[in-house]
Amino acid sequence: MNELTKQIAESFQCKYTIFEQKTAPEAVEQAYRKALEAGKTAGFYPAVLLLDEYAVEWLQDVVKEDYDRDTIIAGCQDDGKRILDERYEEYMEDFGIEEMDDFIGNETQGDELSQFIGYISFSDGLLEADALLLEIPVKNPWEIIGYLPMGGWNECPAPEEMISICKYWYEKYQAVPAVFTHDVMEFYAPLRLNGVDSVEAAKEHYAFCPDRVDQGTRTYKLSELAAGLEGSEVWYFWWD
């Protein structure tokens, strides 16, 4: 076992399981779902953290800055929808009406995700690096961001915004933040869109992560993302 992996795991001060690099991803997925069910009565929410070299640097920087997880959890606001609306309007402000219609498009097919992919190596289909399955002792799933304060770089929302968005999405879709790498975040959404219009949901996903359409679709159309979300239990976001 990598000693640094163990040190980082213990720094979270919660129960954890280590999955070593090259582990079959199915083992991680199964363990996550089992932990999610167990956490309902045991008082925790699980999260998977891939410890590639960039994530390790990020976590070490957080420690250096004396990050206060309790402060960000206590500061969570009911303004996730406002944040997403403002971000979407900002990205759309340069579009004319015709350009807007073209961006949305009328695609009827898109990729559906039912399994986590953020921690999988493209070269061999196995775990890209050591990963932790953390049993984070929080009452609400959005409070995971207090322990894993992702964001604040490029177009990724700052942690203070991220936690509010996660709260909003849990209340609206029952989606929970589940997988973290240094530049990927995945949600588990067992109710899928929970009856919400797919284009409405896709607009929120684009506001959260423009690359979800700009680099994550074949047609660069919002409707392609929307079509895929209708059958997806996993929401994937990658910030370039």
C-alpha positions, 0 to 999 in steps of 0.5 A: 500500500502506498504510504502517502495514500494511507496518510491522506486517508487518515487525515479525513478522520473517518472510516475509509477503504483503499482501492489500489491502482489497477483495481477493477472499477466494478469493485469500487462501484459496488462498494460505493452503492453498498456504503450509500445504503449503509450510510442511511442508518449509520449516519454518513455519506460515501464519496470516492476520491481518486488520488492521482498526483494532481489530487494529492497536490490539491489536498496538500494545498488545502491543508496548508491553507488551514481550510475550515470545513465547518465554515463552508458547511455552515455557510451553505445557502439556498441559492444554488438555483440563482447561481446556476441561472446567473452562470447560464445567462453569463454564458448565453449573453453573447448569443443571438436568438438564432444562435441560441436555437442552434445551440439548443438544437433538436437532438434526440439521442445522447450518451446515457451513463449508469456507471462511474467513469471518472476514476477509470484509466483510458489505457486499460479500463482499470483504476487509474490511481489509488482511490479512497472510499470515504464514509464522511460523517455528514447529515446531508450529502451536499456537506461532502463539499466541506470535506472535499472542497473542489472548485475555484479554478477555470470555470469550475464553481468555487467551493462556496458555490459548489455546496449550494448547487449540490444542496439545490440538486439534491432537493430537486433531483435527489442527486448526490456528489459521489466521485471526485478527481482533480478535475472530474466530479460525478453525481449519483442520481438514482431517480434520474431527472426526477420528473424534471424536463431534460432541457431544463436539467441540461441547462443547469448542467451546462451552467455548472460545467460548460465542457459538459456540452462543449467537449462532452458531446458529438454535436455540441448541442444542449439537446444531445446532453438532455437526451442522454440525461433522461436515462442516466443515473450518473452525472459526469462533469469534467473541467478542462 
